[in-house]
């Protein structure tokens, strides 16, 4: 008979007292004890975790879309109470508990805690550097690879707990794959040929229970950790449509895990040098802004928006929004959303990401424009002032004005600025009404596109210069 050690017993008793209406007298408590002791492997793993401090508490999982979850910092497993009402879901719960407690062993014994520390330190190093382009893809990928291994090993641990359960139930150590699977327990499909198993479940004569491609079972039908890549492919790498994770059941594992590291990156990056470009290779990481924001992204402030550049589309600035709380909670915020109010912090970040010359022009236009509308008592709102200044800045930067010497509203109803020297007169102007209504974010985009065009022009001039130099060298020969 399996034994629950004192440390684990206290955890189970505290859970009953704090989370079950009838405490230790409840059916849920009796079913929990029966589940823990039904699988010798699970019993041993939970005992060890409790002894070593990897498990200190059980709690109720309030997420209806999750059976169980593990929190490493709080050394806690949360479970869904519906699974304890009777023993019909016992096999599934055995798998879940075996899966979740493996996360604890992975975190404390298999290097994940140290990996997280190294990754966060690398993000700190990048954010605090003097680079103008800061690419965070590397540390994000390191953490993602570790999370992928974590989930794969947890799947293996869950399976092995179920094998142990069936061995005890059937009184023998050598079982067939069919005997392990039985009527199914909600996770067996990740270990099997999915298409043939689907046919088998639907009584199609072509259906059968065979291992997933490449997966090797031990003679006793357990799975070794060496098979983790196969489980990573069948489980962690699932598409969002199959995984159905998150508040809306539309996410995959990559984008569920991404919320934490992206939140940390954005907060650290803009705390140090907002003018530097925040760069992430979204395609390489398999990240999707829509899914990440829908899962709940914590940027520290309800109204915060952080600019980033995707290496797959480097010319267009993108935006992460705070969605863990507030009016956009668990919802993607499109950049074109007319209901989104441009917050002061976000606007400040846009300014800091502009080229230095554009910042200079913006400051000069701001001074002259605000002085002009005050002097003439013009009825501009705060938003229309912001939009007008940014639109005029974009035009002045595109026309390569070195500085702003004068501002006026022209006879053809345009906002106009000019610079004149001995050799050249430069003028930039935008229609008054258009400038008021052009979203400042669109003007920021125009400025960044102009900067990229300037860079391309400079590269072309340098290339032509080198070609001319090469040709002249050829003539000398």
C-alpha positions as CSV (number, residue, x, y, z in Angstrom):
1,X,0.0,0.0,0.0
2,X,1.3,3.5,-0.9
3,X,2.0,5.8,1.9
4,X,1.6,9.6,2.1
5,X,4.4,11.2,4.0
6,X,3.7,13.8,6.8
7,X,4.7,16.8,4.6
8,X,2.3,15.8,1.8
9,X,-0.4,14.8,4.2
10,X,-0.3,18.3,5.7
11,X,-0.6,19.9,2.3
12,X,-3.7,17.7,1.5
13,X,-5.3,18.4,4.9
14,X,-4.8,22.1,4.5
15,X,-6.4,22.0,1.1
16,X,-9.4,20.2,2.5
17,X,-9.8,22.7,5.3
18,X,-9.3,25.8,3.2
19,X,-10.9,24.8,-0.1
20,X,-13.6,22.1,0.5
21,X,-16.9,22.9,2.1
22,X,-16.9,19.8,4.3
23,X,-13.2,19.6,4.8
24,X,-11.8,16.1,5.4
25,X,-15.3,14.7,5.6
26,X,-16.0,15.5,2.0
27,X,-16.1,13.1,-1.0
28,X,-13.7,15.4,-2.8
29,X,-11.1,14.9,-0.1
30,X,-11.5,11.1,-0.1
31,X,-11.3,11.1,-3.9
32,X,-8.1,13.2,-3.8
33,X,-6.4,10.8,-1.4
34,X,-7.5,7.9,-3.5
35,X,-6.1,9.6,-6.6
36,X,-2.7,10.4,-5.0
37,X,-2.3,6.8,-3.8
38,X,-3.6,5.1,-6.9
39,X,-0.4,5.5,-8.8
40,X,2.8,4.5,-7.0
41,X,4.9,6.7,-9.2
42,X,2.7,9.8,-8.6
43,X,2.6,9.1,-4.9
44,X,6.4,8.9,-4.8
45,X,6.9,12.1,-6.8
46,X,4.5,14.1,-4.7
47,X,6.1,12.8,-1.5
48,X,9.5,13.8,-2.7
49,X,8.4,17.2,-3.9
50,X,6.8,17.9,-0.6
51,X,9.9,16.9,1.3
52,X,12.2,19.1,-0.9
53,X,9.9,22.1,-0.8
54,X,8.9,22.0,-4.4
55,X,5.3,21.6,-3.3
56,X,3.9,23.5,-0.3
57,X,0.3,24.1,-1.2
58,X,-2.7,22.8,-3.2
59,X,-5.3,25.4,-4.3
60,X,-8.5,25.6,-6.4
61,X,-7.9,26.4,-10.1
62,X,-10.4,29.1,-11.0
63,X,-9.5,28.9,-14.7
64,X,-12.3,26.8,-16.3
65,X,-10.1,26.1,-19.3
66,X,-7.4,24.4,-17.3
67,X,-7.5,21.2,-15.4
68,X,-4.4,21.9,-13.3
69,X,-1.4,24.3,-13.1
70,X,1.9,24.8,-11.2
71,X,3.4,27.9,-9.8
72,X,7.1,27.5,-9.2
73,X,7.5,30.7,-7.2
74,X,4.7,29.8,-4.8
75,X,5.4,26.0,-5.0
76,X,1.7,25.5,-5.6
77,X,-0.5,23.1,-7.7
78,X,-4.0,24.4,-8.5
79,X,-6.6,21.8,-9.5
80,X,-10.1,22.0,-10.8
81,X,-12.6,20.9,-8.1
82,X,-14.9,19.3,-10.7
83,X,-12.4,16.5,-11.1
84,X,-12.8,15.5,-7.5
85,X,-16.6,15.1,-7.4
86,X,-16.2,11.4,-8.3
87,X,-13.6,9.0,-9.6
88,X,-14.7,9.0,-13.2
89,X,-11.9,11.4,-14.0
90,X,-9.3,9.9,-11.8
91,X,-7.0,8.8,-14.5
92,X,-7.0,12.2,-16.1
93,X,-6.2,13.8,-12.7
94,X,-3.4,11.4,-12.2
95,X,-1.9,12.5,-15.5
96,X,-2.3,16.2,-14.6
97,X,-0.8,15.9,-11.2
98,X,2.2,13.9,-12.6
99,X,2.6,16.6,-15.3
100,X,2.4,19.6,-13.0
101,X,4.7,18.3,-10.3
102,X,7.3,17.6,-13.0
103,X,7.4,21.4,-13.6
104,X,8.6,21.7,-10.0
105,X,11.4,19.3,-10.5
106,X,12.4,20.9,-13.8
107,X,12.5,24.4,-12.2
108,X,14.4,23.5,-9.0
109,X,16.5,20.5,-10.1
110,X,16.9,20.5,-13.9
111,X,18.1,24.1,-14.4
112,X,15.1,26.1,-15.3
113,X,15.4,28.5,-12.4
114,X,19.0,29.2,-13.4
115,X,18.0,29.6,-17.1
116,X,15.4,32.2,-16.1
117,X,17.9,34.1,-14.1
118,X,20.4,34.1,-17.0
119,X,17.8,35.2,-19.5
120,X,16.6,38.1,-17.4
121,X,20.2,39.2,-16.8
122,X,20.8,39.1,-20.5
123,X,17.7,41.2,-21.1
124,X,18.9,43.7,-18.5
125,X,22.4,43.8,-20.2
126,X,20.8,44.5,-23.6
127,X,18.4,47.2,-22.3
128,X,21.2,49.0,-20.4
129,X,23.6,49.0,-23.3
130,X,24.3,52.1,-25.4
131,X,23.2,50.4,-28.6
132,X,20.6,52.1,-30.7
133,X,19.1,48.9,-32.0
134,X,18.5,46.4,-29.2
135,X,17.6,42.9,-30.4
136,X,16.0,40.8,-27.6
137,X,15.4,37.7,-29.8
138,X,18.3,35.7,-28.4
139,X,17.4,35.6,-24.7
140,X,13.7,35.2,-25.6
141,X,14.6,32.1,-27.7
142,X,16.7,30.7,-24.9
143,X,13.8,30.9,-22.5
144,X,11.3,29.6,-25.1
145,X,13.5,26.5,-25.8
146,X,13.6,25.8,-22.0
147,X,9.8,26.2,-21.7
148,X,9.4,23.8,-24.6
149,X,11.6,21.1,-22.9
150,X,9.7,21.8,-19.6
151,X,6.3,21.0,-21.2
152,X,7.6,17.9,-23.0
153,X,9.2,16.4,-19.9
154,X,6.0,17.2,-18.0
155,X,4.0,15.2,-20.6
156,X,6.3,12.2,-20.1
157,X,6.0,12.4,-16.3
158,X,2.2,12.5,-16.6
159,X,2.2,9.4,-18.9
160,X,4.5,7.5,-16.6
161,X,2.2,8.2,-13.7
162,X,-0.7,6.8,-15.7
163,X,1.3,3.7,-16.6
164,X,2.0,3.1,-12.9
165,X,-1.7,3.5,-12.1
166,X,-2.7,0.9,-14.8
167,X,0.0,-1.5,-13.6
168,X,-1.4,-1.4,-10.1
169,X,-5.0,-1.6,-11.3
170,X,-4.3,-4.6,-13.5
171,X,-1.8,-6.3,-11.2
172,X,1.0,-6.7,-13.8
173,X,4.0,-4.7,-14.9
174,X,4.0,-5.5,-18.6
175,X,1.0,-3.9,-20.4
176,X,0.1,-3.3,-24.0
177,X,-0.3,0.3,-25.3
178,X,-4.1,-0.5,-25.7
179,X,-4.2,-1.4,-22.0
180,X,-2.6,1.8,-20.9
181,X,-4.9,4.0,-23.1
182,X,-8.1,2.1,-22.2
183,X,-11.1,4.3,-22.8
184,X,-8.8,7.4,-22.9
185,X,-8.0,10.1,-20.4
186,X,-7.7,13.3,-22.4
187,X,-3.9,13.3,-23.1
188,X,-3.1,10.0,-24.7
189,X,-3.5,11.4,-28.2
190,X,-0.1,13.2,-27.9
191,X,1.6,9.9,-27.6
192,X,-0.2,8.2,-30.5
193,X,-0.6,8.4,-34.2
194,X,-3.4,11.1,-34.1
195,X,-5.2,10.3,-37.3
196,X,-5.3,6.5,-36.8
197,X,-6.4,7.0,-33.1
198,X,-9.2,9.3,-34.2
199,X,-10.5,6.6,-36.5
200,X,-10.1,4.1,-33.7
201,X,-12.2,6.3,-31.4
202,X,-14.9,6.5,-34.1
203,X,-15.0,2.7,-34.6
204,X,-13.5,2.9,-38.0
205,X,-12.0,-0.5,-39.0
206,X,-8.9,1.4,-40.3
207,X,-8.3,2.9,-36.9
208,X,-5.7,1.6,-34.5
209,X,-3.6,2.5,-31.4
210,X,0.1,2.9,-32.4
211,X,2.8,5.3,-31.2
212,X,3.2,8.8,-32.6
213,X,5.8,8.9,-35.4
214,X,9.3,8.5,-34.0
215,X,8.2,7.9,-30.4
216,X,9.7,4.9,-28.7
217,X,8.1,3.3,-25.7
218,X,10.1,1.2,-23.1
219,X,9.2,-2.5,-22.8
220,X,6.9,-1.7,-19.9
221,X,5.2,1.1,-21.9
222,X,6.8,3.9,-19.9
223,X,8.5,6.8,-21.8
224,X,12.1,7.9,-21.2
225,X,13.1,11.6,-21.1
226,X,15.2,11.0,-24.2
227,X,11.9,11.2,-26.1
228,X,11.2,14.8,-25.1
229,X,11.6,16.2,-28.7
230,X,8.8,14.0,-30.0
231,X,6.5,15.2,-27.2
232,X,7.6,18.8,-27.7
233,X,6.4,18.4,-31.3
234,X,3.1,16.8,-30.6
235,X,2.2,19.0,-27.6
236,X,4.1,22.3,-27.2
237,X,4.2,22.9,-31.0
238,X,0.5,22.5,-31.5
239,X,-1.2,25.2,-33.5
240,X,-3.5,27.7,-31.7
241,X,-6.5,26.1,-33.2
242,X,-5.6,22.7,-31.6
243,X,-4.1,23.9,-28.3
244,X,-7.0,26.3,-27.6
245,X,-5.3,28.0,-24.6
246,X,-5.8,31.3,-22.9
247,X,-8.8,33.4,-21.9
248,X,-10.4,33.0,-25.3
249,X,-9.2,29.5,-26.0
250,X,-7.5,30.6,-29.1
251,X,-3.8,30.6,-28.2
252,X,-0.8,28.2,-28.4
253,X,1.9,27.6,-25.8
254,X,4.4,30.0,-27.4
255,X,2.1,32.9,-27.1
256,X,0.9,32.0,-23.7
257,X,4.5,31.9,-22.3
258,X,5.4,35.0,-24.4
259,X,3.4,37.4,-22.3
260,X,5.7,37.3,-19.3
261,X,9.0,37.8,-21.1
262,X,7.6,40.5,-23.4
263,X,6.3,42.4,-20.5
264,X,9.7,42.3,-18.8
265,X,11.5,43.3,-22.1
266,X,9.3,46.3,-22.8
267,X,9.4,47.6,-19.2
268,X,13.2,47.3,-19.0
269,X,13.9,48.7,-22.5
270,X,11.9,51.9,-22.0
271,X,13.1,52.4,-18.5
272,X,16.7,52.8,-19.7
273,X,16.7,54.3,-23.2
274,X,13.4,54.9,-24.9
275,X,15.1,56.4,-28.0
276,X,16.7,53.0,-28.9
277,X,14.8,50.6,-31.1
278,X,13.3,47.6,-29.5
279,X,13.8,44.7,-31.9
280,X,12.2,41.2,-31.8
281,X,12.1,38.5,-34.5
282,X,8.4,37.6,-34.1
283,X,8.5,35.0,-36.9
284,X,11.4,33.1,-35.5
285,X,9.8,32.9,-32.1
286,X,6.4,32.1,-33.5
287,X,4.9,35.1,-31.7
288,X,1.7,36.8,-32.6
289,X,0.8,40.2,-31.3
290,X,-2.9,39.5,-31.4
291,X,-2.6,36.3,-29.4
292,X,-0.1,37.8,-26.9
293,X,-2.3,40.8,-26.1
294,X,-5.4,38.6,-26.0
295,X,-3.7,36.4,-23.4
296,X,-3.1,39.5,-21.1
297,X,0.1,41.5,-21.4
298,X,1.5,43.3,-18.3
299,X,3.4,46.5,-19.2
300,X,3.0,47.9,-15.7
301,X,0.4,50.6,-16.5
302,X,-3.2,50.3,-17.8
303,X,-2.6,53.0,-20.5
304,X,0.9,51.9,-21.6
305,X,1.8,51.3,-25.2
306,X,5.4,50.1,-26.2
307,X,6.8,50.5,-29.7
308,X,8.7,47.5,-31.1
309,X,10.2,46.6,-34.5
310,X,9.7,43.1,-35.9
311,X,12.7,41.8,-37.8
312,X,10.3,40.2,-40.3
313,X,8.9,43.7,-41.1
314,X,11.6,46.1,-40.0
315,X,10.3,49.2,-41.7
316,X,7.0,49.4,-39.9
317,X,6.9,50.1,-36.1
318,X,4.5,47.9,-34.2
319,X,2.9,48.3,-30.8
320,X,2.5,46.2,-27.6
321,X,-0.4,47.3,-25.4
322,X,-1.1,46.7,-21.7
323,X,-4.0,44.2,-21.6
324,X,-3.7,42.3,-18.3
325,X,-6.1,44.8,-16.8
326,X,-8.1,47.9,-17.7
327,X,-10.4,48.7,-20.6
328,X,-8.5,46.4,-23.0
329,X,-8.2,43.5,-20.6
330,X,-7.6,40.2,-22.6
331,X,-8.1,42.0,-25.9
332,X,-5.8,42.8,-28.8
333,X,-5.6,46.6,-29.4
334,X,-5.2,47.4,-33.1
335,X,-3.2,50.4,-34.0
336,X,-6.1,51.7,-36.1
337,X,-8.6,51.3,-33.2
338,X,-10.4,54.7,-33.1
339,X,-11.4,54.1,-29.5
340,X,-7.9,54.0,-28.3
341,X,-6.9,57.2,-26.6
342,X,-3.2,58.2,-27.2
343,X,-1.8,58.3,-23.7
344,X,0.9,60.8,-22.6
345,X,3.4,58.0,-21.8
346,X,2.9,56.3,-25.2
347,X,3.3,59.7,-27.0
348,X,6.5,60.4,-25.1
349,X,7.9,57.0,-26.1
350,X,7.1,57.8,-29.8
351,X,9.0,61.0,-29.5
352,X,12.0,59.4,-28.0
353,X,12.1,56.8,-30.8
354,X,12.2,59.5,-33.5
355,X,15.5,60.4,-35.2
356,X,17.5,63.1,-33.4
357,X,16.9,65.7,-36.2
358,X,13.2,65.0,-36.1
359,X,13.1,65.5,-32.4
360,X,14.8,68.8,-32.8
361,X,12.3,70.0,-35.4
362,X,9.4,68.7,-33.3
363,X,10.6,70.8,-30.3
364,X,11.0,73.9,-32.4
365,X,7.6,73.5,-34.1
366,X,6.0,72.9,-30.7
367,X,7.3,76.2,-29.4
368,X,6.4,78.2,-32.4
369,X,3.0,76.6,-33.0
370,X,1.8,76.8,-29.4
371,X,2.9,80.4,-29.2
372,X,1.0,81.2,-32.4
373,X,-2.3,79.7,-31.3
374,X,-2.1,81.3,-27.9
375,X,-1.4,84.7,-29.5
376,X,-4.3,84.4,-31.9
377,X,-6.7,82.6,-29.5
378,X,-7.2,79.7,-31.9
379,X,-9.7,76.9,-30.8
380,X,-7.4,73.9,-30.8
381,X,-8.0,70.9,-28.6
382,X,-5.1,69.0,-26.9
383,X,-5.4,66.2,-29.5
384,X,-5.5,68.5,-32.5
385,X,-2.4,70.4,-31.3
386,X,-0.6,67.1,-30.9
387,X,-1.7,65.8,-34.3
388,X,-0.9,69.1,-36.1
389,X,2.6,69.4,-34.6
390,X,3.5,65.8,-35.4
391,X,2.1,66.1,-39.0
392,X,4.1,69.3,-39.6
393,X,7.2,67.7,-38.1
394,X,6.9,64.7,-40.5
395,X,6.7,67.1,-43.5
396,X,9.6,69.3,-42.3
397,X,11.8,66.3,-41.7
398,X,11.0,64.9,-45.2
399,X,11.9,68.3,-46.7
400,X,15.2,68.2,-44.8
401,X,14.8,71.5,-43.0
402,X,17.8,71.9,-40.8
403,X,15.9,74.0,-38.3
404,X,12.7,76.1,-38.0
405,X,13.1,79.8,-38.5
406,X,9.5,80.8,-38.8
407,X,5.9,79.5,-38.5
408,X,2.7,80.8,-40.0
409,X,-0.7,79.8,-41.4
410,X,-0.7,80.6,-45.1
411,X,-3.4,82.1,-47.2
412,X,-4.2,78.7,-48.7
413,X,-5.0,77.5,-45.1
414,X,-1.9,75.5,-44.5
415,X,0.4,75.2,-41.5
416,X,3.8,76.4,-42.8
417,X,7.4,76.4,-41.5
418,X,10.5,77.6,-43.3
419,X,14.3,77.8,-43.2
420,X,16.4,80.1,-45.3
421,X,20.1,80.5,-45.7
422,X,22.3,82.1,-48.3
423,X,22.0,79.2,-50.7
424,X,18.5,77.8,-50.3
425,X,14.9,78.3,-49.1
426,X,13.2,75.3,-47.7
427,X,9.4,75.3,-46.9
428,X,7.2,72.6,-45.4
429,X,3.5,72.9,-45.1
430,X,0.4,70.8,-44.4
431,X,-3.3,71.5,-44.8
432,X,-4.7,72.9,-41.5
433,X,-7.7,70.6,-41.4
434,X,-5.8,67.5,-42.5
435,X,-3.1,68.1,-39.9
436,X,-5.6,68.3,-37.1
437,X,-7.2,65.0,-38.0
438,X,-4.1,62.9,-38.9
439,X,-3.5,60.6,-36.0
440,X,-0.1,61.4,-34.5
441,X,0.9,57.7,-34.7
442,X,0.5,57.8,-38.4
443,X,2.8,60.8,-38.6
444,X,5.4,59.0,-36.4
445,X,5.2,56.1,-38.9
446,X,5.9,58.6,-41.8
447,X,8.9,60.0,-39.9
448,X,10.4,56.5,-39.5
449,X,9.8,55.7,-43.1
450,X,11.5,58.9,-44.1
451,X,14.5,58.0,-42.0
452,X,14.7,54.6,-43.7
453,X,14.6,56.3,-47.1
454,X,17.4,58.6,-46.0
455,X,19.5,55.6,-44.9
456,X,18.9,53.9,-48.3
457,X,19.9,57.0,-50.1
458,X,23.1,57.2,-48.1
459,X,23.9,53.6,-48.8
460,X,23.3,54.1,-52.5
461,X,25.6,57.1,-52.5
462,X,28.3,55.1,-50.7
463,X,27.9,52.2,-53.2
464,X,28.2,54.6,-56.2
465,X,31.3,56.2,-54.6
466,X,32.9,52.8,-54.1
467,X,32.0,51.7,-57.7
468,X,33.5,54.9,-59.1
469,X,36.6,54.4,-57.0
470,X,36.9,50.8,-58.3
471,X,36.6,52.0,-61.9
472,X,39.3,54.6,-61.4
473,X,41.6,52.0,-59.9
474,X,41.0,49.9,-63.0
475,X,41.9,52.7,-65.3
476,X,45.2,53.2,-63.4
477,X,46.1,49.6,-64.0
